[in-house]
Amino acid sequence: MTILVKNLTFDAILGILDFEREKPQKIFVNVKIKYNYEQKNFIDYATVVKLLKSNIIKNRYQLIEDALNSSTALLKEKFPQIKKISIEIFKPDILPDSTVGVKIKKNFKKN
């Protein structure tokens, strides 16, 4: 089974530039999670959204890479049945002529 979250949008402090540390900016997050579906062991996408959003807002990361690593670990801890995860974080307003972001992909081996 695959969970997809596209264009999760919220404002957060994320970045190393002085102005990025002063005022929240718009963030877009996309997530793809693959896991073995079982009726009583499903992944609630609403919880995925809540965890991602609260983690990034609360921690005020300087680097997108740190936000990605932390978010990946948090989701894997909450949902150990995750086999593969891909998370993208974009900052659409940081540059005038493009949307920039970073992506992480992680495969988890069976224990």
N, C-alpha and C positions, 0 to 999 in steps of 0.2 A: 504494500500500500504506500502511497505517496501523499504527504500533506504539502500543500502549496499555500504560501502567503505572499501575495504580490502587492507592492506599493503601500505597505504599512507606512503611514506618514504621521510624523509628530515633530515637535520642536525640542531640541536638546542642546546642551553645551557639549560640543565635540570638536576638538581641534587644538592646535598649538599656537596659532596666531593670537595676538593680544585681543583683537576684536571678537574672535571666536570664543574667548573665555569670558567675555562681558555679557553677551546677549545670546539666548538660544537661537539656533538656526534650524531651518527645515531639514529633516532627515527622511530618506526613503529606505525601507528595508524590504528585501525579498528573501524568502526562505523556502527551501525544498528539503523535506525530510522523508527518507525511506525507512520503513520498518515492517516487521511481520505483524500483520493485523490479526488480532484475536478479539472476540466480542468483549471480553472483560478486561482487555489489556490494550485499549485503543489510546491514541494520542489526541487530546482535545486541542484543536487549533486555537480556540479562544484563550486557553492557558498559555499556549506558545506565544501568542501576540502579547498578552499581559506581561509575561516574563521578559520578553525581549525589550519591550518599551520601558518597563520599570528599571531594568538593569542599566540600560543606556542613559536614561534620564538621571537616575540616582548617582551613578558613578562618575559622570562628567569626564569621560575619557579624553585624553589629549590626542591619542592616536586611534584611528579607525581600526587598525590592526589589533590593538588591545581590546577594543569593544567586541570585535569578532571572536577572538580567542576566549574571552570571558563568557560571551553569549553561547558559544558552542559548548563549553564545559558545563554551563548552567543547564542547558537543555538536555544534555546527555545524562547529567545527574538526576534530573527530574524524570526523564523518560529513558531508562536504561535499554529499552527495546530498540532504540534508534540504531540503524545499521549504517546509514550514510546521511550526511547533512551538508548542505550548501547554504551559505548566508552571504548576501551582498548588502553593503551599506553605501548609500549615495548621498552626496551633499550637492543639491542642485543649484544652490545660489552662491557658492564660494567663488566661482569664476564666471565672468560675464558671458562667455560664449560656449560653455559646455557644462555637463553634469559629470562630476568625478566621483569615484568610489573605489572600494576595495572588496574583494571576494575571497572567501575561504571555502574549501571543500575538504571534508574529512570522512574517511571510511573507518568504521570500527570493526575489529575482528571479533568473532565469537569468543566468549570466555570459556 
